């Protein structure tokens, strides 16, 4: 609503006309999923910062048995942070249809990553990865798999858990080290 109002009242000068910039217009539809994925990783890491986790993100992590609705079971602060990826359109020349697409992408992404299905298939072949197992591991161990698999930020920042016993061992060792570090700081 903010974007539509801003476009209608000429507060956002970056209105992208399809007739004037057809290639850019189409490219933004491909850019949005990558930007949203990149943004999600860092917002999700921020939400695991102890004060924000206790205040907001713990509401989401109360969902032990994941389902599509648990994807949007969030504290209002978490909603604001999660959906703030759309603010890229303040600086990126866009059209209102891009904002609608971006918000729908975020909504569908939240529910699909909690759906319990690994991929959308056609004739038995995976077409679109939904990354349910990847995110279920995050709900189980808390300090891994902050992003999704579209942009491999978890691998880049060494917080990826692929479900293997070695990855579980690595995560548990890191958790023990962090707990020990907290104990030492408290004494």
N, C-alpha and C positions, 0 to 999 in steps of 0.2 A: 504494500500500500504506500509506504514511504517513497519508494522509487517511482511509482506511477504518479503520485502527487508531485514529486520533484520534476519529473519530465514534463508534466502538464503545465507547471508554473515556471518553466525555464530555469530551475535551480541546478539542473544537471545538464551542462552544455555538451556532453559527450553522447548525444543521441546518434546511433549508428543506423543509417538508412541502407536497406538491402540493395536498392537501386544504385546507390553511389559506391558501395563497398561490398559487393556480393561475396568475394573470397573471405574477407574478414568476418562477415556476417556468419558464414558457414563454419569457419574455423573456431569461432568462440564456442560452438556446440561441442566441439571435440576437446577444447581447452578446459571447460568447466569440470568434467569428471576428474581430470588430473589435478587441477587446482584444489578441488574439494577434498580429494584424497590426501594431498600434501598438507593442507590446512588441518584436516581432521587429526592427523598424527600429532601435530604440535599442540593443538587444543586439548586433545586427550591426555597427552603427557602433563600438560598444565593442570588438568583436573585431577591428576594423581598426586599432585603436590599436597602433602598432608593436610594443611588447613582447608584447601578447596575440596579435597576428598571428603573430609568430615562434614563440611557444610553442605556440599551439593552432590558430588558424584556418588557418594555412598547410597543415595536413593536409587540410582540406576543399578548398582551392584547388589542390591537386595534381591534382584531377579536371579534366582539360582537355576530355575528351569526356564530356559530362554524360549521365547516365542516372538512372532512378529510385533506384537504390541509392546514387548519389553524394550524394543529399540528406541521408542519414544517415551519410555517411562523415565522421565528426568526431572530434576529440580529446575525451576525457571532460570537460574543462573547458568546451568548447563545448556539449556535450550538457547539462550542468548549467545553463548560462546560457540556452540556447535553450528548454529545458523549464521554466525557472523562471516562465514566464508563468502556470503553473497555481497559483502561490502567491497569486494574487488571491483564491482561494477561502478563504483564511485569514480575510480581512476581509469578503468578500462572502458573505452567507448563500446556501448552496448545498446541493445534494443529491449523494450519491455518483454518480448518473448524470451530473451536470454535469461532474464530474472526469473520468469515463471519456470523455465526449464531447470535453472539452478536450484530453486527451492524444491521442485519435484524430485530432482536427483537426490537431494539431501534426505527428503522424506522416504523415498524408496530405498535408499542406501541403508538408512537406520533400521528399517523393518526387514530388509532382505538379509542383512548380516546377522540377524537374530532369528531367522526363520527356521533353522534346523536343516535346511537343504544346502548342499554344497554348491550346486550349480543349476542353472536353468538349462534344460536339455531339449534337444529336438531329435527325434528318432534315436534316442539313446546316446547321443553325443552331446557333451557339454558345450553350450553356446556362450553363456555368461557366468563367470565365477561369482558366487554369492558369499563366499568365504565364511560360512557359518562355523566350520570346525576351527578355523583360525581365531575367530572371535570367541568361541566357547572356551578355548584355551586361555584367553585373556581373562574371562570371568572366573576361571578356575584358579589361576596363579596370580592375577592382578598386575604383575609388573613385567608383562611381555605383550607382544602383539597389540600395540596401541593403534596402529594404522590398519590399512587393508592391503590387499595384494596388488592393487592397480599401480601404485607407486611404492617401491620396496623400501620405504623409510625404516621399517623395523630391521631389515638386514643392514641397511646403511649405518644404523645407530646401535647395532649389536643387542637388540632386544626382541629378536625373532624366535618364536618357538614353533617348530614344525611338527610337534607331536612325538618325536623320537625320544627314547630313554636318555640319550645323551643331552638333548635340549632340556629335558626335565631336570636332569642332574645339574646342568649349568645354572638353571633358574633357581633351584633350591640352594645351591652353593652361594649364589649372589644374595639370596634372601637371608641366609645365615650370616653372611658378612655384614650386611646392612643392619641386622638386628644387633650384632656384636658391636658395631660402630655406635649405634644409638645407646647401648648400655654403657659404653665407655664415656660418652659425652655426658651422660646423666650422673656419673660418679665423680 
